[in-house]
Amino acid sequence: MNLGMYTARSARFWADRPAILFRDRALTYAQLEQRSNRLAHALLALGLQRGDRVAVAAPTRPEIVELECALYKAGLVKVALNARLAPAELADALANAEPAACFAGPEHRGMVDEAAAQVPALRHRIAFSPAPGQGGWLDYEALLAGASDAHIHVEMRPDELAVLHYTSGSTGKLKAAMQTVGNRMASLRKTIMGRMHAQR
């Protein structure tokens, strides 16, 4: 099983329909399929392997949806970090998750740079919106431009890790809530069934 199959299915049936609407931007299902394929191929080309963790630190933006789809397809684990984390909290979460790569918008690149020295596993930093002269960061759009858009998905077991969500819960100390591929599939089914009932 792999949630990436559903992105391909949507692109096949509703290629020109909008998959993502954000401010004045729209991304179709066909574009989401192509761009998430490119990103999955690009991450694997960087040397990431099935089960490696990939962090994202950024406010809501369309690229986060592309990233989530790509991570499913490549068998990688998403490390979801709240965009409102303080620098020390972000550093703690990155040190705990030990991601091989981290995506960030301009708001968080400085924080990620400061934390990177404490995270030996972090080999790649990828900028959604690169700033001139930002050393050590790969450009998101350049990665996509140099990769194949051929569909890719790795068959996953239901018990394999898919996502780490960092939450403070009742203790105030950040900890990772683990979600498996099976958890994500169940959540997707629940969402779809809820919408079907609402349309009756």
NORWOWO-V77450 format. One record per residue. N is the residue number from 1. PSI is psi in degrees with one decimal (999 if undefined). NEAR is the number of other ideal C-beta (glycine too) atoms within 8 Angstrom. D_FIRST is the distance of its C-alpha to the first C-alpha in whole Angstrom. Layout:
n->(N | N)
psi->(PSI | PSI)
near->(NEAR | NEAR)
d_first->(D_FIRST | D_FIRST)
This chain:
n->(1 | 2 | 3 | 4 | 5 | 6 | 7 | 8 | 9 | 10 | 11 | 12 | 13 | 14 | 15 | 16 | 17 | 18 | 19 | 20 | 21 | 22 | 23 | 24 | 25 | 26 | 27 | 28 | 29 | 30 | 31 | 32 | 33 | 34 | 35 | 36 | 37 | 38 | 39 | 40 | 41 | 42 | 43 | 44 | 45 | 46 | 47 | 48 | 49 | 50 | 51 | 52 | 53 | 54 | 55 | 56 | 57 | 58 | 59 | 60 | 61 | 62 | 63 | 64 | 65 | 66 | 67 | 68 | 69 | 70 | 71 | 72 | 73 | 74 | 75 | 76 | 77 | 78 | 79 | 80 | 81 | 82 | 83 | 84 | 85 | 86 | 87 | 88 | 89 | 90 | 91 | 92 | 93 | 94 | 95 | 96 | 97 | 98 | 99 | 100 | 101 | 102 | 103 | 104 | 105 | 106 | 107 | 108 | 109 | 110 | 111 | 112 | 113 | 114 | 115 | 116 | 117 | 118 | 119 | 120 | 121 | 122 | 123 | 124 | 125 | 126 | 127 | 128 | 129 | 130 | 131 | 132 | 133 | 134 | 135 | 136 | 137 | 138 | 139 | 140 | 141 | 142 | 143 | 144 | 145 | 146 | 147 | 148 | 149 | 150 | 151 | 152 | 153 | 154 | 155 | 156 | 157 | 158 | 159 | 160 | 161 | 162 | 163 | 164 | 165 | 166 | 167 | 168 | 169 | 170 | 171 | 172 | 173 | 174 | 175 | 176 | 177 | 178 | 179 | 180 | 181 | 182 | 183 | 184 | 185 | 186 | 187 | 188 | 189 | 190 | 191 | 192 | 193 | 194 | 195 | 196 | 197 | 198 | 199 | 200)
psi->(150.1 | 126.6 | -20.0 | -22.8 | -32.7 | -28.6 | -43.7 | -40.3 | -44.1 | -39.5 | -31.6 | -39.9 | -31.5 | 49.2 | -42.9 | -0.1 | 149.2 | 128.8 | -34.2 | 128.6 | 124.3 | 112.4 | -118.2 | 14.7 | 147.9 | 136.8 | 126.4 | 168.3 | -37.1 | -41.8 | -39.4 | -42.5 | -47.1 | -46.9 | -37.2 | -33.7 | -46.0 | -42.5 | -40.1 | -47.2 | -40.7 | -40.8 | -40.8 | -35.4 | -25.5 | -7.9 | 2.5 | 145.4 | 157.1 | 129.8 | -13.3 | 151.3 | 141.7 | 118.2 | 154.8 | 127.3 | 99.1 | 148.9 | 169.2 | 131.3 | 155.0 | -33.0 | -24.6 | -34.5 | -43.8 | -42.4 | -45.3 | -44.6 | -42.3 | -39.5 | -41.1 | -48.5 | -38.4 | -2.8 | 29.3 | 162.0 | 125.4 | 130.0 | 100.9 | 118.9 | 131.3 | 132.0 | -13.5 | 5.6 | 141.7 | 159.1 | -42.2 | -36.7 | -43.0 | -43.6 | -41.9 | -44.2 | -42.1 | -40.6 | -36.1 | -42.6 | -28.9 | 56.8 | 150.9 | -21.7 | 155.0 | 128.9 | 140.6 | 149.7 | 178.8 | -25.0 | -23.1 | -1.8 | -40.3 | -40.9 | -41.6 | -40.7 | -43.9 | -37.6 | -24.0 | -32.6 | -24.0 | 4.2 | 83.6 | -28.6 | -21.3 | 99.7 | -23.7 | 129.6 | 128.3 | 124.7 | 126.8 | -42.8 | 89.3 | 143.2 | 141.8 | 133.8 | 10.7 | 97.4 | 142.1 | -3.2 | 135.8 | 150.1 | 124.5 | -52.1 | -34.2 | -37.9 | -46.2 | -41.3 | -29.9 | 8.7 | 160.9 | 146.7 | 12.2 | 139.7 | 141.0 | 137.3 | 137.7 | 128.9 | 128.2 | 150.4 | 150.0 | -28.0 | 1.4 | 145.6 | 135.6 | -39.1 | 142.4 | 116.5 | 123.3 | 127.0 | 148.4 | -18.4 | -137.2 | -6.1 | -21.4 | -9.3 | 126.3 | 136.0 | 157.7 | 124.9 | 121.9 | 131.5 | 130.5 | 172.2 | -40.8 | -40.0 | -44.7 | -38.5 | -42.4 | -39.5 | -41.0 | -44.9 | -42.6 | -42.0 | -46.7 | -44.2 | -37.1 | -42.4 | -37.2 | -41.7 | -37.6 | -25.3 | -7.0 | 999)
near->(9 | 12 | 12 | 15 | 9 | 8 | 14 | 11 | 8 | 12 | 13 | 6 | 6 | 7 | 9 | 6 | 7 | 8 | 10 | 10 | 5 | 9 | 3 | 2 | 8 | 7 | 13 | 11 | 14 | 9 | 9 | 17 | 13 | 10 | 12 | 15 | 16 | 14 | 14 | 14 | 13 | 12 | 14 | 10 | 7 | 9 | 6 | 12 | 6 | 7 | 9 | 11 | 14 | 17 | 13 | 13 | 14 | 14 | 6 | 6 | 9 | 9 | 10 | 10 | 11 | 13 | 14 | 9 | 13 | 15 | 13 | 14 | 15 | 13 | 10 | 13 | 12 | 13 | 16 | 9 | 12 | 6 | 10 | 3 | 12 | 5 | 9 | 6 | 9 | 15 | 12 | 9 | 15 | 19 | 10 | 9 | 12 | 10 | 14 | 11 | 15 | 15 | 14 | 16 | 12 | 9 | 8 | 12 | 14 | 6 | 12 | 14 | 9 | 9 | 13 | 11 | 5 | 7 | 11 | 3 | 8 | 13 | 7 | 10 | 14 | 13 | 16 | 11 | 7 | 8 | 8 | 4 | 4 | 9 | 4 | 5 | 10 | 9 | 9 | 13 | 6 | 8 | 13 | 11 | 7 | 6 | 12 | 6 | 8 | 6 | 7 | 10 | 10 | 9 | 5 | 11 | 6 | 9 | 6 | 10 | 10 | 12 | 12 | 14 | 8 | 15 | 7 | 7 | 5 | 3 | 6 | 4 | 5 | 11 | 9 | 11 | 8 | 7 | 10 | 11 | 15 | 8 | 10 | 13 | 11 | 8 | 8 | 10 | 8 | 8 | 8 | 8 | 8 | 8 | 8 | 8 | 7 | 6 | 5 | 4)
d_first->(0 | 4 | 7 | 9 | 8 | 10 | 13 | 13 | 14 | 16 | 18 | 18 | 20 | 22 | 22 | 26 | 25 | 25 | 22 | 24 | 27 | 29 | 33 | 34 | 31 | 28 | 25 | 24 | 20 | 21 | 22 | 20 | 17 | 20 | 21 | 17 | 17 | 20 | 20 | 16 | 19 | 22 | 20 | 19 | 23 | 24 | 23 | 20 | 18 | 14 | 15 | 18 | 19 | 20 | 23 | 24 | 27 | 28 | 29 | 27 | 27 | 25 | 24 | 22 | 19 | 19 | 18 | 16 | 14 | 15 | 14 | 10 | 10 | 12 | 11 | 14 | 15 | 17 | 20 | 22 | 26 | 28 | 30 | 33 | 33 | 36 | 37 | 37 | 34 | 32 | 33 | 32 | 29 | 28 | 30 | 28 | 24 | 26 | 24 | 24 | 24 | 25 | 26 | 29 | 31 | 35 | 35 | 33 | 34 | 37 | 36 | 33 | 36 | 38 | 35 | 33 | 36 | 35 | 31 | 32 | 28 | 28 | 28 | 28 | 29 | 28 | 30 | 29 | 33 | 35 | 38 | 41 | 42 | 39 | 38 | 35 | 33 | 31 | 31 | 27 | 28 | 30 | 26 | 25 | 28 | 28 | 24 | 22 | 20 | 18 | 15 | 13 | 9 | 8 | 5 | 5 | 7 | 7 | 11 | 11 | 13 | 12 | 15 | 19 | 21 | 25 | 27 | 31 | 31 | 34 | 35 | 35 | 34 | 30 | 28 | 24 | 22 | 18 | 15 | 12 | 8 | 9 | 12 | 11 | 9 | 12 | 14 | 13 | 14 | 17 | 18 | 17 | 19 | 22 | 23 | 23 | 25 | 27 | 28 | 29)
